[in-house]
Amino acid sequence: MTIQSIRLFGDPVLRAPAEPVRDFDKELRLLVKDLFETMLDAPGTGLAAPQIGIGLRVFTYHVDDDEHGHLINPELSFPDEEEQDGPEGCLSLPGLTFDCRRRMNIIATGMNMHGDPVQISGSDLLARCVQHETDHLDGVLFIDRLDAATRKAAMKAIREAEWSGESAPVVRTSPHRMFGRAL
């Protein structure tokens, strides 16, 4: 397991839709472990593979000791129309938090690292986290979901952040087979 560099806002990999996982092999299990270790080290409540430069539909989450894991090739559904509005941040936009509207309750289906079907049902922070990480897999950042005034303030804060404009990290060769999908 290796802690990976987290890609920052402006890196093109964060805007590219990720490819579905087709091979449930040792390399995928290593990727999941790397994501989890990197997320905990950051620290964060979730981390998607594109955030470490891997264009695959995989994310990990750790909302609390009872709600943690990973999901591969997620599909979301919403059991009701209830919404929540609250603070949201992102490891790819370090130090910035803005109120973002999300659905209150989710049901996420997908697979685990062994290819077995998985379902996650949750509300509040877990629902926010799963929606946020699934957005990453679609090339969407949480700032894209902000109202116009808040998005304008977010973009100003990004331009003023000390990490803004940093060069992209040096890309090391991945230990995982990417079949040309790594960015």
N, CA, C and O of each residue as an XYZ file, in Angstrom:
732
protein
N       0.838     -1.172      0.000
C       0.000      0.000      0.000
C       0.882      1.233      0.000
O       1.883      1.312      0.711
N       0.478      2.199     -0.823
C       1.258      3.410     -0.963
C       0.347      4.618     -0.900
O      -0.698      4.646     -1.550
N       0.734      5.613     -0.124
C      -0.003      6.868     -0.103
C       0.355      7.622     -1.381
O       1.530      7.839     -1.681
N      -0.674      8.016     -2.127
C      -0.507      8.654     -3.429
C      -0.674     10.167     -3.320
O      -1.250     10.666     -2.353
N      -0.167     10.895     -4.318
C      -0.396     12.338     -4.414
C      -1.831     12.574     -4.867
O      -2.337     11.881     -5.750
N      -2.477     13.558     -4.254
C      -3.848     13.903     -4.631
C      -3.797     15.029     -5.651
O      -3.144     16.050     -5.436
N      -4.490     14.832     -6.756
C      -4.540     15.824     -7.825
C      -5.375     17.022     -7.382
O      -6.407     16.863     -6.729
N      -4.921     18.216     -7.739
C      -5.586     19.453     -7.350
C      -6.433     20.018     -8.481
O      -6.248     19.677     -9.649
N      -7.371     20.895     -8.106
C      -8.223     21.589     -9.061
C      -7.375     22.124    -10.216
O      -6.317     22.716    -10.000
N      -7.838     21.915    -11.411
C      -7.114     22.340    -12.604
C      -6.485     21.175    -13.338
O      -6.187     21.283    -14.528
N      -6.275     20.056    -12.648
C      -5.725     18.863    -13.292
C      -6.816     18.258    -14.183
O      -7.917     17.994    -13.701
N      -6.535     18.034    -15.460
C      -7.559     17.522    -16.388
C      -8.185     16.191    -15.983
O      -9.324     15.918    -16.363
N      -7.479     15.359    -15.228
C      -8.037     14.060    -14.829
C      -9.301     14.239    -13.981
O     -10.162     13.359    -13.962
N      -9.417     15.363    -13.287
C     -10.582     15.604    -12.438
C     -11.836     15.926    -13.245
O     -12.945     15.866    -12.714
N     -11.670     16.265    -14.516
C     -12.806     16.626    -15.371
C     -13.156     15.536    -16.381
O     -14.117     15.682    -17.137
N     -12.400     14.460    -16.401
C     -12.634     13.376    -17.362
C     -13.497     12.283    -16.730
O     -13.192     11.821    -15.630
N     -14.568     11.862    -17.407
C     -15.345     10.735    -16.879
C     -14.471      9.476    -16.789
O     -13.701      9.176    -17.702
N     -14.601      8.764    -15.698
C     -13.801      7.556    -15.463
C     -14.419      6.360    -16.186
O     -15.624      6.315    -16.431
N     -13.575      5.409    -16.515
C     -13.998      4.190    -17.209
C     -14.492      3.146    -16.200
O     -13.973      3.067    -15.087
N     -15.478      2.357    -16.580
C     -15.918      1.278    -15.681
C     -14.803      0.263    -15.443
O     -13.980      0.003    -16.320
N     -14.797     -0.296    -14.253
C     -13.848     -1.360    -13.920
C     -14.368     -2.652    -14.541
O     -15.542     -2.995    -14.403
N     -13.482     -3.355    -15.219
C     -13.847     -4.627    -15.835
C     -13.053     -5.799    -15.249
O     -13.510     -6.941    -15.280
N     -11.874     -5.512    -14.722
C     -11.006     -6.565    -14.180
C     -10.945     -6.453    -12.662
O     -10.460     -5.458    -12.123
N     -11.432     -7.467    -11.987
C     -11.428     -7.501    -10.533
C     -10.280     -8.400    -10.091
O     -10.469     -9.561     -9.727
N      -9.090     -7.823    -10.136
C      -7.879     -8.597     -9.907
C      -7.061     -8.004     -8.762
O      -7.494     -7.083     -8.070
N      -5.873     -8.560     -8.587
C      -4.986     -8.120     -7.511
C      -4.651     -6.633     -7.642
O      -4.559     -5.933     -6.633
N      -4.469     -6.146     -8.859
C      -4.129     -4.739     -9.059
C      -5.261     -3.825     -8.621
O      -5.012     -2.748     -8.078
N      -6.503     -4.241     -8.849
C      -7.641     -3.452     -8.387
C      -7.685     -3.438     -6.856
O      -7.939     -2.392     -6.259
N      -7.445     -4.560     -6.230
C      -7.432     -4.610     -4.764
C      -6.338     -3.708     -4.198
O      -6.540     -3.067     -3.166
N      -5.195     -3.652     -4.854
C      -4.124     -2.752     -4.427
C      -4.542     -1.292     -4.608
O      -4.248     -0.454     -3.756
N      -5.220     -0.985     -5.702
C      -5.717      0.372     -5.925
C      -6.672      0.778     -4.810
O      -6.560      1.884     -4.280
N      -7.607     -0.092     -4.443
C      -8.553      0.209     -3.371
C      -7.806      0.463     -2.062
O      -8.133      1.401     -1.335
N      -6.823     -0.352     -1.761
C      -6.042     -0.159     -0.525
C      -5.264      1.154     -0.568
O      -5.198      1.865      0.435
N      -4.670      1.483     -1.726
C      -3.955      2.755     -1.866
C      -4.904      3.938     -1.679
O      -4.561      4.911     -1.007
N      -6.100      3.855     -2.275
C      -7.092      4.922     -2.126
C      -7.464      5.104     -0.655
O      -7.520      6.226     -0.153
N      -7.715      3.997      0.023
C      -8.126      4.073      1.424
C      -7.026      4.679      2.287
O      -7.297      5.557      3.106
N      -5.796      4.222      2.115
C      -4.676      4.757      2.899
C      -4.450      6.235      2.593
O      -4.194      7.021      3.505
N      -4.541      6.621      1.328
C      -4.351      8.025      0.940
C      -5.449      8.884      1.543
O      -5.180      9.977      2.042
N      -6.700      8.393      1.501
C      -7.842      9.120      2.067
C      -7.650      9.337      3.569
O      -7.845     10.447      4.065
N      -7.271      8.292      4.286
C      -7.085      8.420      5.736
C      -5.921      9.344      6.073
O      -5.974     10.079      7.059
N      -4.871      9.308      5.255
C      -3.699     10.143      5.495
C      -3.997     11.616      5.253
O      -3.387     12.477      5.887
N      -4.920     11.923      4.351
C      -5.152     13.305      3.914
C      -5.548     14.280      5.046
O      -4.955     15.358      5.042
N      -6.410     14.074      5.959
C      -7.467     13.069      6.061
C      -8.723     13.544      5.340
O      -8.972     14.743      5.218
N      -9.511     12.574      4.862
C     -10.759     12.886      4.186
C     -11.822     11.857      4.494
O     -11.545     10.824      5.104
N     -13.049     12.144      4.066
C     -14.142     11.198      4.256
C     -14.395     10.375      3.001
O     -15.159      9.411      3.037
N     -13.761     10.745      1.894
C     -13.908      9.996      0.658
C     -12.790     10.347     -0.303
O     -12.187     11.416     -0.211
N     -12.519      9.435     -1.228
C     -11.501      9.675     -2.256
C     -11.820      8.806     -3.465
O     -12.034      7.600     -3.340
N     -11.849      9.432     -4.634
C     -12.134      8.731     -5.883
C     -10.829      8.518     -6.659
O      -9.897      9.315     -6.560
N     -10.785      7.438     -7.424
C      -9.575      7.094     -8.177
C      -9.066      8.238     -9.063
O      -7.852      8.431     -9.132
N      -9.934      9.014     -9.749
C      -9.396     10.127    -10.540
C      -8.602     11.142     -9.717
O      -7.740     11.836    -10.256
N      -8.887     11.233     -8.417
C      -8.166     12.182     -7.580
C      -6.713     11.776     -7.356
O      -5.909     12.590     -6.901
N      -6.370     10.533     -7.669
C      -4.958     10.138     -7.628
C      -4.463      9.815     -9.042
O      -3.431      9.167     -9.219
N      -5.214     10.277    -10.038
C      -4.766     10.156    -11.419
C      -5.149      8.867    -12.117
O      -4.609      8.573    -13.184
N      -6.064      8.085    -11.555
C      -6.475      6.816    -12.149
C      -7.910      6.959    -12.652
O      -8.827      7.178    -11.860
N      -8.104      6.837    -13.946
C      -9.414      7.050    -14.560
C     -10.318      5.838    -14.511
O     -10.812      5.394    -15.548
N     -10.545      5.296    -13.329
C     -11.442      4.150    -13.145
C     -12.532      4.499    -12.139
O     -12.320      5.326    -11.252
N     -13.693      3.872    -12.274
C     -14.863      4.150    -11.435
C     -14.763      3.411    -10.095
O     -15.414      2.390     -9.871
N     -13.929      3.962     -9.220
C     -13.674      3.388     -7.896
C     -13.583      4.534     -6.897
O     -12.951      5.554     -7.169
N     -14.220      4.361     -5.735
C     -13.984      5.316     -4.652
C     -14.025      4.605     -3.310
O     -14.592      3.522     -3.167
N     -13.397      5.260     -2.323
C     -13.430      4.791     -0.947
C     -14.119      5.851     -0.099
O     -14.207      7.015     -0.490
N     -14.604      5.436      1.065
C     -15.242      6.384      1.978
C     -14.991      5.935      3.414
O     -14.809      4.751      3.699
N     -14.987      6.926      4.310
C     -14.818      6.659      5.744
C     -15.519      7.778      6.492
O     -14.901      8.765      6.892
N     -16.827      7.606      6.674
C     -17.635      8.626      7.338
C     -17.457      8.533      8.844
O     -17.316      9.555      9.516
N     -17.461      7.325      9.379
C     -17.109      7.072     10.772
C     -16.713      5.605     10.876
O     -16.655      4.901      9.867
N     -16.446      5.152     12.075
C     -15.939      3.784     12.235
C     -16.904      2.715     11.753
O     -16.485      1.615     11.395
N     -18.203      3.033     11.740
C     -19.197      2.058     11.290
C     -19.531      2.187      9.809
O     -20.114      1.271      9.229
N     -19.175      3.301      9.194
C     -19.517      3.550      7.795
C     -18.247      3.844      7.003
O     -17.831      4.993      6.858
N     -17.647      2.771      6.498
C     -16.448      2.910      5.685
C     -16.398      1.752      4.699
O     -16.978      0.691      4.932
N     -15.701      1.974      3.608
C     -15.576      0.927      2.604
C     -15.220      1.495      1.256
O     -14.575      2.539      1.156
N     -15.643      0.802      0.221
C     -15.360      1.235     -1.139
C     -16.516      0.799     -2.031
O     -17.313     -0.063     -1.663
N     -16.591      1.409     -3.206
C     -17.614      1.046     -4.173
C     -17.021      1.179     -5.562
O     -16.317      2.141     -5.871
N     -17.319      0.197     -6.386
C     -16.808      0.145     -7.751
C     -17.993      0.150     -8.705
O     -18.985     -0.544     -8.483
N     -17.881      0.943     -9.773
C     -18.933      1.098    -10.782
C     -20.274      1.463    -10.139
O     -21.273      0.784    -10.375
N     -20.306      2.533     -9.326
C     -21.530      2.864     -8.598
C     -22.652      3.384     -9.498
O     -22.423      4.040    -10.514
N     -23.858      3.063     -9.080
C     -25.084      3.614     -9.655
C     -25.892      4.134     -8.479
O     -26.070      3.427     -7.487
N     -26.388      5.378     -8.581
C     -27.133      5.984     -7.484
C     -28.620      6.044     -7.788
O     -29.037      6.241     -8.929
N     -29.402      5.869     -6.744
C     -30.844      6.142     -6.831
C     -31.221      6.858     -5.543
O     -30.514      6.791     -4.537
N     -32.358      7.544     -5.605
C     -32.792      8.363     -4.481
C     -34.204      7.945     -4.088
O     -35.129      8.044     -4.895
N     -34.375      7.476     -2.848
C     -35.679      6.966     -2.435
C     -36.741      8.046     -2.238
O     -37.929      7.736     -2.147
N     -36.321      9.317     -2.172
C     -37.269     10.411     -1.979
C     -36.661     11.696     -2.531
O     -35.549     11.692     -3.059
N     -37.396     12.782     -2.404
C     -36.956     14.078     -2.934
C     -36.314     14.970     -1.865
O     -35.932     16.102     -2.162
N     -36.192     14.482     -0.640
C     -35.663     15.305      0.448
C     -34.228     15.729      0.146
O     -33.422     14.940     -0.347
N     -33.925     17.003      0.453
C     -32.594     17.547      0.206
C     -31.972     18.045      1.499
O     -32.649     18.266      2.503
N     -30.661     18.212      1.436
C     -29.909     18.804      2.545
C     -29.017     19.889      1.957
O     -28.579     19.793      0.810
N     -28.755     20.905      2.741
C     -27.846     21.973      2.340
C     -26.841     22.105      3.466
O     -27.215     22.334      4.616
N     -25.562     21.960      3.137
C     -24.575     22.033      4.192
C     -23.173     22.142      3.649
O     -22.964     22.111      2.436
N     -22.202     22.271      4.548
C     -20.812     22.470      4.137
C     -20.238     21.241      3.450
O     -20.478     20.102      3.849
N     -19.472     21.517      2.406
C     -18.817     20.441      1.664
C     -17.439     20.934      1.249
O     -17.259     22.095      0.881
N     -16.481     20.036      1.317
C     -15.123     20.340      0.890
C     -14.633     19.225     -0.013
O     -15.374     18.291     -0.318
N     -13.385     19.325     -0.437
C     -12.835     18.336     -1.362
C     -11.322     18.302     -1.190
O     -10.676     19.344     -1.078
N     -10.764     17.093     -1.171
C      -9.313     16.965     -1.047
C      -8.580     17.550     -2.247
O      -7.390     17.851     -2.149
N      -9.261     17.716     -3.373
C      -8.654     18.323     -4.556
C      -8.773     19.845     -4.546
O      -8.244     20.514     -5.433
N      -9.463     20.394     -3.548
C      -9.550     21.834     -3.312
C      -9.255     22.061     -1.830
O     -10.136     22.491     -1.086
N      -8.025     21.776     -1.395
C      -7.716     21.756      0.038
C      -7.999     23.077      0.744
O      -7.670     24.161      0.262
N      -8.631     22.930      1.920
C      -8.878     24.078      2.771
C     -10.115     24.884      2.425
O     -10.421     25.854      3.119
N     -10.832     24.518      1.381
C     -12.009     25.286      0.970
C     -13.281     24.500      1.256
O     -13.364     23.307      0.965
N     -14.268     25.177      1.826
C     -15.554     24.572      2.139
C     -16.658     25.554      1.773
O     -16.569     26.742      2.081
N     -17.699     25.052      1.114
C     -18.841     25.875      0.731
C     -20.119     25.069      0.920
O     -20.111     23.843      0.806
N     -21.215     25.761      1.207
C     -22.500     25.084      1.326
C     -22.948     24.584     -0.040
O     -22.929     25.316     -1.030
N     -23.351     23.322     -0.067
C     -23.742     22.670     -1.317
C     -25.022     21.867     -1.061
O     -25.139     21.181     -0.045
N     -25.968     21.956     -1.981
C     -27.223     21.213     -1.870
C     -27.038     19.825     -2.462
O     -26.536     19.662     -3.574
N     -27.458     18.826     -1.683
C     -27.396     17.417     -2.098
C     -28.685     16.732     -1.675
O     -29.456     17.267     -0.878
N     -28.907     15.560     -2.210
C     -30.020     14.737     -1.761
C     -29.711     14.214     -0.361
O     -28.559     13.925     -0.039
N     -30.737     14.096      0.460
C     -30.574     13.668      1.850
C     -30.358     12.160      1.959
O     -29.598     11.705      2.814
N     -31.018     11.383      1.102
C     -30.979      9.924      1.192
C     -30.557      9.318     -0.138
O     -30.984      9.773     -1.199
N     -29.723      8.298     -0.076
C     -29.272      7.627     -1.305
C     -29.303      6.119     -1.130
O     -29.276      5.580     -0.023
N     -29.361      5.477     -2.272
C     -29.109      4.046     -2.366
C     -28.098      3.907     -3.492
O     -28.374      4.280     -4.632
N     -26.938      3.375     -3.174
C     -25.874      3.198     -4.168
C     -25.636      1.703     -4.353
O     -25.476      0.965     -3.381
N     -25.614      1.271     -5.594
C     -25.304     -0.119     -5.892
C     -24.037     -0.155     -6.728
O     -23.735      0.791     -7.455
N     -23.314     -1.226     -6.623
C     -22.080     -1.407     -7.374
C     -21.466     -2.730     -6.974
O     -22.165     -3.700     -6.681
N     -20.136     -2.749     -6.966
C     -19.428     -3.979     -6.623
C     -18.294     -3.676     -5.651
O     -17.832     -2.541     -5.533
N     -17.864     -4.716     -4.968
C     -16.682     -4.574     -4.132
C     -15.456     -4.974     -4.961
O     -15.580     -5.285     -6.145
N     -14.284     -4.965     -4.342
C     -13.044     -5.234     -5.079
C     -12.924     -6.670     -5.571
O     -12.021     -6.988     -6.344
N     -13.825     -7.535     -5.129
C     -13.808     -8.931     -5.570
C     -14.852     -9.189     -6.659
O     -14.968    -10.306     -7.165
N     -15.620     -8.136     -7.019
C     -16.647     -8.278     -8.043
C     -17.995     -8.699     -7.501
O     -18.902     -9.001     -8.276
N     -18.149     -8.727     -6.177
C     -19.421     -9.091     -5.553
C     -20.335     -7.867     -5.506
O     -19.857     -6.751     -5.299
N     -21.653     -8.061     -5.696
C     -22.592     -6.933     -5.618
C     -22.626     -6.329     -4.221
O     -22.552     -7.040     -3.219
N     -22.742     -4.993     -4.170
C     -22.780     -4.244     -2.916
C     -23.875     -3.202     -3.023
O     -24.108     -2.634     -4.089
N     -24.549     -2.955     -1.900
C     -25.509     -1.856     -1.834
C     -25.231     -1.048     -0.580
O     -25.056     -1.600      0.506
N     -25.191      0.283     -0.745
C     -25.005      1.203      0.371
C     -26.259      2.065      0.448
O     -26.640      2.705     -0.532
N     -26.890      2.080      1.599
C     -28.025      2.969      1.842
C     -27.615      3.923      2.941
O     -27.040      3.509      3.948
N     -27.908      5.193      2.755
C     -27.508      6.126      3.788
C     -28.157      7.476      3.649
O     -28.830      7.770      2.661
N     -27.941      8.296      4.664
C     -28.457      9.657      4.670
C     -27.394     10.589      5.237
O     -26.311     10.157      5.633
N     -27.722     11.854      5.267
C     -26.857     12.887      5.828
C     -25.446     12.847      5.231
O     -25.283     12.940      4.014
N     -24.425     12.707      6.092
C     -23.034     12.790      5.641
C     -22.664     11.636      4.698
O     -21.945     11.850      3.721
N     -23.140     10.426      4.976
C     -22.842      9.315      4.077
C     -23.438      9.572      2.696
O     -22.780      9.332      1.684
N     -24.666     10.054      2.648
C     -25.302     10.361      1.362
C     -24.519     11.452      0.627
O     -24.301     11.357     -0.581
N     -24.105     12.470      1.346
C     -23.327     13.565      0.737
C     -22.013     13.023      0.188
O     -21.633     13.344     -0.938
N     -21.322     12.209      0.966
C     -20.037     11.654      0.564
C     -20.167     10.790     -0.696
O     -19.390     10.950     -1.637
N     -21.136      9.884     -0.717
C     -21.306      8.986     -1.864
C     -21.655      9.787     -3.129
O     -21.154      9.482     -4.211
N     -22.505     10.801     -2.995
C     -22.833     11.642     -4.153
C     -21.598     12.404     -4.639
O     -21.348     12.492     -5.841
N     -20.831     12.953     -3.697
C     -19.617     13.716     -4.022
C     -18.612     12.832     -4.777
O     -18.083     13.234     -5.814
N     -18.357     11.640     -4.254
C     -17.364     10.753     -4.881
C     -17.856     10.221     -6.229
O     -17.063     10.073     -7.158
N     -19.136      9.938     -6.342
C     -19.677      9.500     -7.634
C     -19.563     10.628     -8.654
O     -19.274     10.378     -9.825
N     -19.787     11.869     -8.220
C     -19.572     13.014     -9.119
C     -18.146     13.015     -9.663
O     -17.934     13.251    -10.852
N     -17.166     12.752     -8.792
C     -15.777     12.707     -9.261
C     -15.613     11.705    -10.401
O     -14.862     11.956    -11.343
N     -16.303     10.586    -10.321
C     -16.190      9.557    -11.359
C     -16.818     10.005    -12.676
O     -16.531      9.448    -13.735
N     -17.681     11.023    -12.595
C     -18.316     11.583    -13.795
C     -17.620     12.859    -14.274
O     -18.087     13.493    -15.220
N     -16.514     13.242    -13.637
C     -15.795     14.464    -14.013
C     -16.445     15.730    -13.487
O     -16.226     16.810    -14.034
N     -17.242     15.612    -12.433
C     -17.958     16.739    -11.841
C     -17.357     17.051    -10.478
O     -17.112     16.145     -9.681
N     -17.120     18.326    -10.209
C     -16.637     18.769     -8.901
C     -17.777     19.415     -8.136
O     -18.716     19.935     -8.738
N     -17.700     19.386     -6.812
C     -18.809     19.917     -6.031
C     -19.054     21.391     -6.309
O     -20.185     21.854     -6.163
N     -18.036     22.143     -6.706
C     -18.250     23.559     -7.010
C     -19.157     23.743     -8.225
O     -19.748     24.810     -8.395
N     -19.275     22.718     -9.070
C     -20.193     22.784    -10.210
C     -21.645     22.777     -9.755
O     -22.527     23.183    -10.511
N     -21.906     22.330     -8.552
C     -23.267     22.211     -8.025
C     -23.678     23.407     -7.164
O     -24.793     23.443     -6.645
N     -22.784     24.382     -7.011
C     -23.086     25.545     -6.182
C     -23.956     26.539     -6.951
O     -23.925     26.589     -8.180
N     -24.740     27.335     -6.200
C     -25.500     28.404     -6.857
C     -24.498     29.416     -7.411
O     -23.326     29.407     -7.035
N     -24.959     30.278     -8.295
C     -24.066     31.183     -9.037
C     -23.217     32.063     -8.120
O     -22.014     32.205     -8.343
N     -23.823     32.653     -7.097
C     -23.072     33.553     -6.213
C     -22.016     32.792     -5.418
O     -20.889     33.265     -5.268
N     -22.373     31.622     -4.912
C     -21.422     30.831     -4.133
C     -20.317     30.297     -5.031
O     -19.157     30.242     -4.621
N     -20.666     29.901     -6.254
C     -19.649     29.419     -7.193
C     -18.652     30.535     -7.516
O     -17.452     30.281     -7.612
N     -19.133     31.751     -7.681
C     -18.247     32.887     -7.948
C     -17.289     33.094     -6.773
O     -16.098     33.331     -6.975
N     -17.807     33.006     -5.552
C     -16.958     33.139     -4.355
C     -15.957     31.985     -4.284
O     -14.805     32.180     -3.894
N     -16.400     30.781     -4.662
C     -15.499     29.616     -4.647
C     -14.365     29.793     -5.647
O     -13.212     29.499     -5.332
N     -14.673     30.265     -6.832
C     -13.629     30.456     -7.846
C     -12.625     31.526     -7.399
O     -11.429     31.405     -7.668
N     -13.102     32.556     -6.728
C     -12.206     33.588     -6.198
C     -11.290     32.967     -5.132
O     -10.084     33.212     -5.119
N     -11.875     32.170     -4.249
C     -11.086     31.524     -3.197
C     -10.054     30.568     -3.799
O      -8.938     30.468     -3.290
N     -10.411     29.875     -4.860
C      -9.471     28.962     -5.533
C      -8.294     29.753     -6.102
O      -7.140     29.362     -5.931
N      -8.586     30.865     -6.777
C      -7.511     31.683     -7.352
C      -6.571     32.224     -6.278
O      -5.377     32.400     -6.519
N      -7.122     32.489     -5.082
C      -6.327     33.054     -3.990
C      -5.650     31.997     -3.115
O      -4.801     32.333     -2.289
N      -6.012     30.745     -3.285
C      -5.442     29.679     -2.450
C      -3.950     29.533     -2.729
O      -3.501     29.689     -3.865
N      -3.195     29.235     -1.685
C      -1.738     29.122     -1.853
C      -1.351     27.968     -2.759
O      -0.261     27.988     -3.331
N      -2.202     26.963     -2.912
C      -1.909     25.827     -3.787
C      -2.321     26.094     -5.239
O      -1.956     25.333     -6.135
N      -3.078     27.167     -5.474
C      -3.561     27.470     -6.829
C      -2.394     27.751     -7.765
O      -1.470     28.490     -7.425
N      -2.449     27.165     -8.918
C      -1.409     27.385     -9.915
C      -0.185     26.522     -9.746
O       0.760     26.633    -10.526
N      -0.180     25.652     -8.729
C       0.951     24.744     -8.578
C       1.008     23.825     -9.782
O      -0.020     23.452    -10.348
N       2.197     23.474    -10.157
C       2.325     22.574    -11.298
C       1.791     21.199    -10.914
O       1.794     20.811     -9.747
N       1.338     20.485    -11.924
C       0.815     19.136    -11.698
C       1.935     18.268    -11.129
O       3.104     18.466    -11.462
N       1.586     17.314    -10.279
C       2.620     16.449     -9.701
C       3.292     15.611    -10.778
O       2.704     15.316    -11.818
N       4.509     15.242    -10.512
C       5.214     14.345    -11.415
C       4.497     13.005    -11.373
O       4.274     12.441    -10.301
N       4.144     12.507    -12.532
C       3.400     11.257    -12.587
C       4.381     10.107    -12.588
O       5.246      9.990    -13.457
N       4.215      9.256    -11.577
C       5.036      8.067    -11.491
C       4.319      6.933    -12.209
O       3.109      6.996    -12.424
N       5.045      5.923    -12.570
C       4.436      4.757    -13.185
C       3.588      4.047    -12.153
O       4.049      3.743    -11.053
N       2.340      3.784    -12.519
C       1.421      3.112    -11.611
C       1.779      1.641    -11.496
O       2.189      1.020    -12.477
N       1.623      1.075    -10.286
C       1.844     -0.367    -10.139
C       0.656     -1.164    -10.672
O       0.693     -2.394    -10.700
N      -0.401     -0.461    -11.097
C      -1.621     -1.118    -11.560
C      -1.665     -1.134    -13.087
O      -1.221     -0.186    -13.736
N      -2.192     -2.195    -13.646
C      -2.399     -2.238    -15.101
C      -3.529     -1.270    -15.422
O      -4.620     -1.390    -14.865
N      -3.285     -0.318    -16.307
C      -4.293      0.690    -16.605
C      -4.825      0.577    -18.028
O      -5.796      1.246    -18.380
N      -4.211     -0.246    -18.831
C      -4.673     -0.451    -20.203
C      -4.909      0.884    -20.915
O      -5.883      1.040    -21.652
N      -4.027      1.822    -20.692
C      -4.122      3.117    -21.354
C      -5.115      4.071    -20.728
O      -5.373      5.132    -21.296
N      -5.690      3.736    -19.568
C      -6.711      4.584    -18.957
C      -6.140      5.569    -17.953
O      -6.861      6.458    -17.500
N      -4.893      5.445    -17.596
C      -4.312      6.381    -16.630
C      -4.055      7.706    -17.310
O      -3.659      7.754    -18.474
N      -4.282      8.775    -16.580
C      -4.031     10.104    -17.126
C      -2.852     10.732    -16.437
O      -2.479     11.861    -16.758
